[in-house]
């Protein structure tokens, strides 16, 4: 097995060297003499703050091979630091655990970040890492929060019990981070459990093999019935996982009882607000306020005002005319070269305009909003509040974020589906975004047209869109294999975000996204220009005309508006408003254009996030659903309006 991933200016490779059996893990393609320092911990322990403090802005964020799980990597002196997904244990029961397991087993040093106020939970992973035999440093983070809760931790005693360096930290204030860096040279394997050690020595026998794996870590995972390790060795389950887990849990409880003392907790205003965020009534009001703020930031300020200046005034008003004047003497007017380079969909016109004038402001606004919510600790609370309702369409509470943000910009909303726990959930969310959610630019045009048609038209429009939303979500939930993940989430302390953390995270993620998404816009520009040069674009318009006239009962020129909607969704809506349509035709047009394919920017991102096969199915399905439902809505409108 060889897993490759871009890293800085080269590549690193996580490889399991094996013939018939696996014999170890390694990271290759690293700078000479570089140590592999891996950050590991439960979700919401503050690993990202450690990572940013050690690597700065010079990081690489990329999907791990075969998954949509992101792995961040960066340089720390001559060494390399990798930030694994938040996990509760090393195993292979989901993508996050598989990625974290492979990276951890290839590490030279593991920095295990634990939450000081949740030692009883977090130390389970710590003891598993020790049982795996990896050299470690334990950073006990959020000690200020633990003190506020009345917890007193004996760090010297904890160090003795674990057998590895233990450093108390408050990462958001940079307290203890220098000590963690210094302790890297003192990292060492901890004290494994003797009872577990005896079972590890018999792992091969218990799994029905003649001998145990030569790799100690894989012997432990085999003992714990890790499904992937058992499959690769052709071994059967040992039946000892519950015994090993139970023994580890007992060790954690005994350890916590020894090192943690308790005094009276000091409740703060943040605690009161935290409880309100989960209350059915007050939590809903807070949620509406937060979502309204996000919509104002991304859907109004960024998508309308900032993009209105950068795209329309700056890029289309100044940049594109300048490029055309600069290259006008070199390109024959109306020729293929002009079409591909400086035409309406050209590489130096539409592509640059979209990336700089449209995408850049939206990406900055999106990551700024997400970084504030993430650093404040609100996102897990939002997911918890809406989890039950989202479960009806195969999603969990996390999905509310991309679905709401889709009303600002579907492109950005598709990116946020990375928050969801499984590929199945990400597919459902992306499909619903592509099918049913109008972006802010399109929504304004739709509201203006539907608003003048009266209450019946309003109910027909939202009834049609709502029916498709529920029907598509329910159908995908039943048809897609597997099960959606339960919402198993930790609620971190609610706190004010730190400006430095927010800005650093916003900038680094913006740069990484644009680097990955830029080539997709080049491909989209080339494809549309090719259709224009070959005359296929006109042919598509002619092909759609019988459908728009015969089924939708719209004028023939409506086909042109739908084609332009592929470039920008609001182009289609605006083109339809310019036509002379009666009430039923207006409703038909708005239902169809809402369900129609998202703009080329969103389509390119969908291809990046979901891959060619799924993206193509979603894209073609949106055509079929849009015209089918639009025609049915039109028939009802002709009877009722």
Order of alpha helices (4+ residues) and beta strands (2+ residues): beta-beta-beta-beta-alpha-beta-beta-beta-alpha-beta-alpha-beta-alpha-beta-alpha-beta-alpha-alpha-alpha-alpha-alpha-alpha-beta-alpha-alpha-alpha-alpha-alpha-alpha-alpha-alpha-alpha-alpha-alpha-alpha-alpha-alpha-alpha-alpha-alpha
